[in-house]
């Protein structure tokens, strides 16, 4: 509603809007009462089309540090039978922020962040790279299948990446059926991690999923909205896959509130989903600022469809550095044409071409944030809300220095496909690792915002 007023007033200034609070004043005060309530800045909103319902506003309010500490405090006070097992999953693009901010290596940052969270009362700290492995593998297979069906199905190609919730929300609420049928059905790494924690890990630990409070540390605010999607909810256990999302910046706020420096925290090895094991050194996927869907899918498609081994990918920048394309040629013919479109200016241009029937690409890695996931607005921002370019440069440097691990080489993933998911082509794979995206009907009062 505030966004609508702002658009009607044609005010170009960024306005802060307090999210709806469910606190009726009876909640017990604790040491974290001084933390600011969750706020949504119009400049941060990546998919603003008057699309926040009252219910969503109330639930977004719960996606903050206070909810996290409410669970921690309940564990300290209530009967043990009512305790929650706290599990925190950290996105790979958040770790470079902590490393650059505190002048640590990414491996040191991971272990010290784990140590800090466990000092608060968290039981398990996971790395979501394994969830990205699953997401990339499923996206690769889906692209090859869509390419093979391209002459039979009108909406088989192009295929758009599905990992960015800001892009997904914009597509469903604004672009509707023009785009939704083209979106890859593989879940994002965040939500696959939710399935792993509340499905696979819960079973390993003999826990009911609703006994686990699952927190994700992510680079952007839109991940909070993603966690609220109705299709990411297990009705049988009355439990969402992800209970709470905190941005990297919100974790730093907690540290500041506690007067804790990362350099003073004891290093603790990050947990593994597999009983008795700990994670080794941090690895990444191809891609300088994200999980590298374009590079992995491109190389896989080149091999599967055309028998070509592509070692290095050459990007060609088009209108700007956030819109780049990659092509594969065979016998003088361009057989694959991929693009990376980051930021809504480039997304708008891409959709315009699609509407005009001038779309040449087979696959597009779409991310709402200019510069990709490292530039998520939940981290690396200056006090006035602008990107901290010096810090971002450091983050990119430490991220690209990490060793690359191909998802196909992860033996744990291959074993889970067989033991947990009942094979790569099973119904359980579809139910656990995939979802559907469709147009969301807007209210008649919704503004026709021109992006």
N, C-alpha and C positions, 0 to 999 in steps of 0.2 A: 504493500500500500504506500509506504514511504517512497519507494522507487517510482511508483506511478505518479505521485504528487510531484516528485522531482522532475520527471520527464515533462509533465504538463506545464510546470513553471519554467521549463527550458533553462534550468539553472545548470551551468557547466561545472560548478564546484563539486568536489567529492563530498558526499554527505555521510555521516556516521549514523547508523540505525541500530538502536538497541534491539537485540533479539528478544523474543517473548520469554518471560521468566515464569517458571512454574513454582517458584518459591513463595509460599504464603506467609513467610515470616516465622513459621514454627520450627523451621529447620535449625538444628543445633549449630551454634557458631563453632568454627574451628580455626586453626592457624592460617588457613588459606582463604579466609573471608575477604582479605584485602585484595585478592586477585580480581582483576576486572571481569565483569560479565562478558560473555561472548558477544562480539559485535560484528556486523557485516558492513563493510564499506562498499559503497556503490562502485568505487574504482576496483575493488577486489572481485566483484560479482562477475563471473565469466559468462553467465547465461541469463542475464536479466531480461525477463519478459513478463514481469509481474507474476512470476511462477511460484512464489513461495506461498503455500497455504498456511492457515493458522496452525494446523496440526504440525506441519513441517517446521514452522517457526519455533514452536514449543519444544520440539524434539532436537532441533539444531542447538538450542540453548543447553541441552544436556551433554552436547559433545564438547565439553570443556574440562579444565583442570579440576573444577569443583566436583564434578561427577566422579572423576578418577579418585579423588581423595575421599569422597563419600564412601566408596567401596573399600578403600584402604582402612578407613576409620571403623567401618562396620566389622571388618575382620578382627580388629583389635578389641572390640567391645562385645559383640554378640556371641551367642552360643556357637560352638564349633560346627555344629550340624548345619548352620546357616552360612558358614564361611564360603567365600568365592575363591576359586583359584585364579589369580591374576596372571595373564599372559600378555606380553607386549611384543608386537611384531614391528620391526624397523625397516622402512623402505631403503633400498640401496642409494637413492638420490638424496636421502637425508644425512647419511653418514659424512659425505664430503663437507657439508655445512659445519658440522661439529668439528671436523678435522681442521678446516681452514680457520674457523673462528677461534679455536683454542691452540692453534699451531701444533697439531698432532698429526701423526700418520693416520690413515683411515683405519688400520687395524687397531691402533691405540685408542682411537675415538670409539670404535665399536665396543671394545672391552671396558673402557671407562664409563661409557653410557650404560652398559649392562650393569657394572658395579654400582652406579648411582641409582638406577631403577630398583635394583635388588635391595639397596639400603633403605628404600622407601617402603618395602614390603611386597614388591613384585616377586612372583614365584619363578616365572620362566620368561626369558628374553630370546626372541627368534629373529633370524634374518629372512626377509621375504624373497630372496633371490630364487629359492626353490619354487616358489609360487609363480614367479616370472618364467622359470623354465617350462612349467606346464602350460602357461598362457601362450608362450611363443610357439611351442610344439603344436598346440591345437590350432593356432592361427596359421602356421605353415601348412598343415594338412588341409585346413579349410580353403586356403587360397588355391592350392593345387586342384582340389575338387571343383571349386567355382570356375577356374580357368578351363577345365575339361568340359564343363557344362555351359560355357559361355554362348554357344550357338543355339542351345535349347532353351535357356532361361534368360529372360529379358533383364532381370535384376542380379544376375550372377556377378557381373563386373560393372563398374569398378568395385573393389572391396576396400572399405575404410577400417582403420584400426579402432579397437574398442576399449583401449586401456585408460583413456582420459575422460573422467566424469564430467568435466566442464563441457567438452565437445559433445558427449553423449546427451547431456541434458539439453543443450542448445538444439541438437538434431531432433530430439523427440518433441520438444515443446514448440519449436519455431519452424524447423525445416520439414517436419512430418514425413509423410510417405515417400516424398521425393528421395530421401536419403536413408531412412531407417532400414529398408530392405537390403541396402548395400553394406550395412555395418557387420563386421565380423561378429559371430555369436560367442566367441571365446570370452570368458569372464576376464576381468582385469586381475593383475597380480594380487591386489588388496583382497578382492572377494574370493579368489582361489585360496589365499592364505586363510581366510575365514573358514572355508570348507576343510582345509587341512587341520586347522587347530580344533574346530568343533566336531569334525568328523573323524579323521584318522587319529590325531593325537588323543582326543577324548577317549576313543575306543582302546588305544594302547594303555592309557592310564586308568581304564575302567571308571571313567567319569561320565556323568550325564552332561550333555552340552550346555544346559542351562546353569550348571555349577561353575562354568568358566566365564570370567569377565575378560573379553578379548579387546585389547587396545592396539590401535595401529598408529605409529609415528610416521607422518607423511609430509611432503614438502608443500602441499597446497590445501586450501580450505574446502575445495569442491569434493574432496575425499569424504568429508563429513556428510554431505548430501548423498553421496554414493552409498554409504553405509545404511541409509534409511530406506533404500529401495525395497519395495514389498517382495520382489522376487529373490532377495537375499535374506530370507527369513525362514527358519525351520519351525513350521506350525506345530509339529509333533512335540517339540520340546519348549515351545513358546520362547524361542531364542534366536536373535539375529546372528549372522555370521561374524559381524564386527559390532561390538557394543559401543565403542567410543573411538573417535579419531582425534588425535592431538597433533598439531603441526610442530615442526622442529622448533620454531620460535616459542611456542607455548611450553615446550620442555625447558628451554633456556630460562623462561620466566620463572618456572618452578625452582630452578637452580639458584636464580638470583634471590628469590623469596627465602630460600633456605641458606643463603650466603655460602653457597658451595661453588668451588671452582673445579672444572673438569680435571685440572692438573693435580688436584689433591685427592681425587677419588681412586680407590683401589681398583686395579684391573681385574675383571672377572670374565672368563671365557663365555662366549655366547652359546646358548643352548641349541640342541638339535631336536628335531621332531622324533628322532629315533632313540629309543631308550638306552641310556648309558653313554651316549656319544656327545661330544662337543663339536661346535663348528671350528673349522680351520681358518686360514687367512681369508679375508674378504675377496671375492671375485666379482666381476661384472660381465655384462653382455656387450656385444658390439653396439656402437652408438655412443657419441661423445656426451650427450646430455640426457639420455633416456635409456629405456631398456632395449633399444635397437631393433624394434620390430621390422623396420624396412630392410636393414642389412641381413637379418636372419632369414626373413621370408624370401628376399631376392636371391640369396645364395642357394637356398633350398629349392626354389622354383627352377632356377637355372639348371640345377643338377637333375631334378626329377622330371622336368618337362622337356629339356633340351640336351641332357647329358653333358653339360658344361660345368667345369669346376671354376668358380670365381673366387680368387684369393683376396683381391683388393677391390674395393668399390670406389669409383670416381664420381663425386658429386658435382653437378653443374648448377651454380647459383643462377636463378632467373631474376625476378624483379628485386629481390632482396635476399639477404643471407638466411632468412627464415623460410624461404620457399626454394627448394632445391629438387632437382630431378636426377634419376639414375636410369640408364638404359642398357639393355643387353642386345647385341647384334649377332646374328648368325647368317652366314652366306649373304652379307650385304643388306639384310632386312632387320629392322628393329622388331624384336619378338617380345620384349618386356619393357615397359615404361612405368617406373615407380616415381613417387614424389614424396617429399616431406613438407608438410604445411603447418607451421607453428604460428600461433597468434590469430586473433579473429579477423584481422585485415586480410590475411592470406586465405583463411577459411571462407570469407565472404567472396573473394575472387574465384576460389575453387568452385563454390556452389553456383555462382553466376555462370561459369562455363558449363557446368552440368545441366543447368536449366536451358541453356542455349543449344545443347546437343553437341558441344565442341570439346567434350572431355576425352582426352587421349590416354589417360592413365589407367593402368590395371589395378594398382594398389596405391593408397595414400596413407602415410603415417601422420595422423592428425593430432596435434596437441594444442590446447587452448592457450598455453603460456608462450609468449615470444621467448625464444632461447631454449625452450624445452623444460623438462621436469626440474632440472637444477635451479631454474629461475622461478619455481613455484612461489606464490606470494605469501606462503607461510614461513619463509626463510629468506635470508640474504636481502632484507629490505632495510633501508635507512629509516630514521625516525619520521621522516615526512612521507613514508610509503613508497619511495622510489627504489629501484634495484641498486644494491650496493655493488657497483661494477668491479671494484678492486677485489672484493671478497668472492664474487662470482668467478673471476679469472682464476683465483687460487683454487676454488672448488673444482672447476673444470680441469685444472692441471692435476690435482690429486686423484680425480675420478678416472681420467684417461690413463693414468699411470698404473691403475689396477690391472691385474692379469685377466684376460678374457677366457671364460669357460663356455663352451658350446653346450646348449641344453641337452643335445643328443648324447653327450658324454657323461651325464650325471647318472651314475648307476643306481642311486636311491630312487630317482624318478622312474627309471625302467622297472625297478622292482615293485614300486607302488602301483604302476599300471597293471601289473599282473596280480599282485596279492590283494590290493585294496580296491582297485577299479575294475577288476575282472576282465582285463584285456583292453587294448587300445580302441576297439570298435564296439565296446559294450554300451548298453543303455545307461549304465552307471556313469560312464564318462560323460555322456550327454547331460545327464541330470546334475552332475557334480561340477563340471568344468565349463558348462555352456549356459547361456541364457538367451532371451529374445528381446529385441528392441522394437518398439512400435510407437506410432504417433500418440501423443497425449493431448486430449481435447482441452483447449483453453476456454476459460470463461469468456462470455461476450464482452465483458468490461476490459479485457486485456488490451493493452496498447499495441499498436502496430509499430514496433520499434525497428528502425532501419539501422542495421549494423554497418 
